[in-house]
Amino acid sequence: MSAISLPPSESLFRPMTDPFGRTIRYLRVSVTDRCDLRCFYCMSEDMTFLPKADLLTLEELDRLCSAFIAKGVRKLRLTGGEPLVRRNVMTLVRSLSRHLASGALDELTLTTNGSQLARFAGELADCGVRRINVSLDTLDADKFRAITRWGDIDKVLAGIEAARAAGLAVKINAVALKNMNEDEIPSLMQWAHSKGMALTLIEVMPMGDIGAGRIDQYVPLSLLRARLEKQFTLTDLEESTGGPARYVRVSETGGKLGFITPMTHNFCESCNRVRITCTGTLHTCLGHEDASDLRKPLRASADNELLSATIDRAIGLKPKGHDFIIDRRHNRPSVSRHMSVTGG
């Protein structure tokens, strides 16, 4: 018996549910693999970036994001690399904002290193962006330069202030780095909370060859939480922003502190996220080498029938969870692709 084909309308707009009953509502899209910093836990210093011709155009990114929104995505995050270094990226943000106006999308946001925020914060707010994540691992200028290899912390701090002045809610993301910033976490948290910003701590993830040992960078957040609890009162919160962070309220500051623990706690049971690279490759799991090419069906037809079918097949193969490990025998990444390529 031949398979019954769905009518075009049903195929295109069918919700995306994976084999474990999780409905996909959250899409993270890398608009570029390029970045104006070289954080040593993320990239090697002499990164070879993709040829610009390999990247999806902004129009193609818009069409791809819109196809996912039609299939039930309610939250869209633009990432990189550094998304704000992509030429004319604000035309994409402004175009995607139509889905906020129509009610099809609940939230349009981005993750940034903050270096370009002073230029774009006002326009982001005008496009309906209401909150952003800024990656900042230290407040010490010398440490910042060491971590990013050439970054200027004053530009990032100015960008954060510009975002706050534009009315954007800012959350700070900090990667916990052994013998680098772990002792600075309490002061970083107090600084963020004093400005009304949440802080989320992230464990080093074994992704991509960065030319350095992961073991030398990794510190478990369970250890940092235990240290913080000697000084602060942490109360677990039930709330979630749709991402993998688990939050606590810090009584002494009144602020929120999040923990993203891909190594010490697998957070996959409620995963409703997928990621698309700047070349149109769909990854249904951050910690797997799975890959589905969406660029080919995107370019093969002017309508989205083939694209939608390809998305459905990929979602149908989404794994139950990741299996990150720090490979102590060979000191190699669990996943070969860099986070900057994967998308946030």
C-alpha positions in Angstrom: 0.0 0.0 0.0 1.4 3.4 -1.0 1.9 6.0 1.7 -0.8 8.6 2.0 0.6 12.0 1.3 -0.6 14.9 3.3 -2.2 17.9 1.7 0.2 20.8 1.3 -1.4 22.9 4.0 -1.2 20.1 6.6 2.3 19.1 5.7 3.6 22.7 5.9 2.0 23.6 9.2 2.1 20.3 11.1 3.7 20.8 14.5 7.2 19.4 15.0 7.1 16.6 17.6 10.1 14.3 18.1 10.1 10.6 18.9 10.0 11.3 22.6 6.9 13.5 22.5 8.7 16.8 22.8 7.2 19.5 20.6 9.8 21.8 19.0 9.1 25.5 19.9 12.5 27.0 20.1 14.9 27.6 17.1 18.5 28.9 17.4 20.0 30.2 14.2 23.6 31.0 13.5 23.7 33.8 11.0 27.5 33.7 10.7 30.5 31.6 12.0 32.6 34.8 12.2 33.4 36.7 15.3 35.4 39.7 16.2 36.8 38.0 19.3 38.7 34.7 19.8 37.6 33.4 23.2 40.1 30.5 23.9 37.4 28.1 25.0 35.4 28.6 21.8 37.8 29.1 19.0 41.4 28.5 18.0 43.4 31.7 17.5 43.9 31.1 13.8 40.3 30.0 12.9 39.6 29.2 9.3 36.1 30.6 8.6 33.7 29.4 6.0 33.8 31.1 2.6 31.1 33.7 2.5 29.7 32.1 -0.6 28.8 29.0 1.5 26.5 31.0 3.9 22.8 31.3 3.4 21.8 34.8 2.2 19.8 36.9 4.6 16.7 36.3 2.4 17.2 32.5 2.7 17.7 32.8 6.5 14.4 34.7 6.6 12.6 32.1 4.6 14.0 29.2 6.6 13.1 30.9 10.0 9.6 31.6 8.7 9.1 28.0 7.7 9.9 26.9 11.2 7.6 29.6 12.7 4.8 28.2 10.4 5.5 24.8 11.9 5.1 25.9 15.5 8.3 27.6 16.6 7.4 30.4 19.1 10.9 31.5 20.2 13.7 32.5 17.8 17.2 33.3 18.8 19.9 34.6 16.4 23.4 33.6 17.3 26.9 33.3 15.7 29.8 33.5 15.9 28.9 37.1 16.7 25.6 37.8 14.9 26.0 41.6 14.8 29.2 41.3 12.7 27.1 39.9 9.8 26.8 42.6 7.2 23.2 44.1 7.0 22.0 41.7 9.7 19.5 44.2 11.0 17.6 43.9 7.7 17.0 40.2 8.7 16.0 41.2 12.3 13.6 43.8 11.0 12.1 41.4 8.5 11.6 38.7 11.1 9.9 41.1 13.5 6.8 40.9 11.3 6.1 37.5 13.0 6.1 39.3 16.4 3.6 41.8 15.0 1.4 39.0 13.6 1.5 37.1 16.9 3.0 34.0 15.2 6.2 34.5 17.2 6.4 35.1 21.0 10.0 36.2 21.2 12.8 37.3 18.9 16.1 37.6 20.7 19.9 37.1 20.2 23.1 36.1 22.0 26.0 38.5 21.5 29.4 39.3 22.8 28.3 42.9 23.3 31.1 44.4 21.2 28.6 45.9 18.6 25.7 46.6 21.0 26.4 50.3 21.3 25.6 50.6 17.5 22.6 48.4 17.3 20.8 48.3 20.7 18.3 51.0 19.8 17.4 49.4 16.5 17.1 46.0 18.1 14.5 47.5 20.5 12.7 49.1 17.6 12.4 45.7 15.9 10.6 44.2 18.9 13.6 42.5 20.6 12.9 42.7 24.3 15.8 40.8 25.9 19.2 39.6 24.9 22.0 37.5 26.3 25.5 39.0 26.5 28.5 36.7 26.9 30.9 38.1 29.5 33.2 35.9 31.6 35.0 38.5 33.7 35.0 42.2 34.7 38.8 42.3 34.8 40.2 44.1 31.7 43.4 42.0 31.6 41.6 38.7 32.1 39.1 39.7 29.4 41.9 40.4 27.0 43.5 37.0 27.8 40.2 35.1 27.4 39.2 36.8 24.2 42.8 37.2 23.0 42.3 40.8 21.9 38.9 42.1 23.2 38.3 45.5 24.7 36.0 45.1 27.8 35.1 48.8 27.7 33.3 48.3 24.4 31.3 45.5 25.9 30.4 47.4 29.0 29.3 50.4 26.9 27.2 48.0 24.8 25.5 46.6 27.8 24.7 50.1 29.1 23.3 51.1 25.6 21.1 48.0 25.6 19.8 48.8 29.1 19.2 52.4 28.1 17.2 51.1 25.0 15.0 49.2 27.4 16.4 45.7 26.6 16.5 43.2 29.4 20.0 41.9 29.6 21.1 38.5 30.9 24.9 37.9 31.3 26.3 34.5 30.3 29.6 33.5 31.8 31.6 30.3 31.1 33.2 29.0 34.2 36.9 28.6 33.6 39.2 26.7 35.9 41.9 28.9 37.5 40.7 31.8 35.4 37.4 33.3 36.6 36.0 30.8 39.1 37.0 33.0 42.1 35.4 36.0 40.4 31.9 34.5 40.1 30.6 36.1 43.4 31.6 39.6 42.3 30.4 39.1 38.8 27.1 38.0 40.1 26.8 40.9 42.5 27.6 43.3 39.7 25.0 41.8 37.4 22.3 41.8 40.0 23.1 45.4 41.1 22.1 46.4 37.5 19.0 44.2 37.4 20.6 41.6 35.2 20.4 37.9 35.7 23.6 35.8 35.5 23.9 32.4 34.0 26.9 30.2 34.5 27.9 27.7 31.8 30.2 24.7 32.0 32.8 24.3 29.2 31.5 22.1 26.4 33.7 19.7 24.5 33.0 21.1 21.1 35.5 21.8 18.3 39.3 21.7 18.3 40.5 24.9 20.0 44.2 24.0 20.3 44.0 23.7 24.1 43.1 21.1 26.7 39.5 20.9 27.8 40.5 19.3 31.1 42.5 22.4 32.0 39.5 24.6 31.5 36.7 22.6 33.0 35.2 23.2 36.4 31.9 21.6 37.5 29.2 24.0 38.4 28.2 21.8 41.3 31.5 22.8 42.9 30.9 26.5 42.2 27.4 26.3 43.6 28.7 24.7 46.8 31.2 27.6 47.2 28.5 30.2 46.6 26.2 28.6 49.2 28.8 29.3 51.8 28.3 33.0 51.2 24.8 33.3 49.7 21.3 31.9 50.2 20.2 30.1 47.0 16.6 29.1 46.5 15.7 26.9 43.6 13.1 28.4 41.2 10.6 26.4 39.1 10.6 29.0 36.3 12.3 28.5 32.9 13.0 30.7 29.9 12.7 27.7 27.6 16.4 27.1 27.6 18.6 24.6 29.5 19.3 26.8 32.5 18.1 25.9 36.0 17.6 29.0 38.1 17.9 30.0 41.8 17.1 33.2 43.6 19.9 34.8 45.5 18.4 36.2 48.7 21.2 38.6 49.5 21.1 40.3 46.0 17.5 39.6 45.0 18.7 38.5 41.6 18.5 35.3 39.6 21.4 33.0 39.0 21.3 30.2 36.3 23.3 27.1 35.9 23.8 25.4 32.5 25.4 22.0 33.2 25.9 19.9 30.1 28.6 17.9 31.7 27.4 17.3 35.3 23.7 17.2 34.6 22.1 16.1 31.4 19.2 18.6 30.8 17.7 16.9 27.8 14.5 15.5 29.2 12.5 18.7 28.3 14.5 19.8 25.2 12.3 21.7 22.8 15.2 23.2 20.8 16.9 22.7 17.5 19.7 24.6 15.8 20.5 25.8 12.3 24.0 26.7 11.1 24.7 29.7 8.8 25.0 27.2 5.9 21.6 25.7 6.5 22.5 22.6 8.3 19.9 21.5 11.0 21.3 20.0 14.2 18.6 18.5 16.4 21.0 18.0 19.3 24.0 20.1 20.5 25.9 17.1 21.6 25.5 14.9 18.6 27.1 14.9 15.1 23.6 14.6 13.5 23.1 16.9 10.5 20.3 17.5 8.0 20.9 19.7 4.9 18.2 22.3 4.6 20.0 24.4 2.1 19.4 21.9 -0.7 15.6 21.7 -0.4 15.4 25.4 0.3 17.0 26.2 -3.0 15.4 23.3 -4.9 11.9 24.8 -5.0 10.2 28.2 -4.6 7.6 26.7 -2.3 8.3 25.1 1.1 6.8 21.6 0.5 10.2 19.8 0.1 11.8 21.9 2.9 9.0 21.1 5.3 9.2 17.4 4.6 13.0 17.5 5.2 12.5 19.2 8.5 9.9 16.6 9.5 12.3 13.7 8.7 15.1 15.4 10.8 12.8 16.0 13.8 11.8 12.4 13.6 15.4 11.4 14.3 16.1 13.8 17.2 17.9 11.8 19.9 16.8 11.6 23.5 19.8 13.4 24.8 23.4 14.4 24.3 26.4 12.4 25.5 29.1 15.0 26.1 32.2 13.8 27.8 35.6 15.3 28.5 37.9 12.8 26.8 40.7 12.4 29.3 42.5 9.8 27.3 42.8 11.6 24.0 41.9 15.2 25.0 39.6 15.6 22.0 36.2 17.2 21.6 33.0 15.1 21.9 31.7 17.0 18.9 34.0 18.1 16.1 32.1 21.3 15.0 32.7 24.6 16.8 29.9 26.2 18.8 30.3 29.3 16.5 29.3 27.1 13.6 26.5 25.3 15.4 24.6 28.3 16.6 24.5 29.4 20.2 
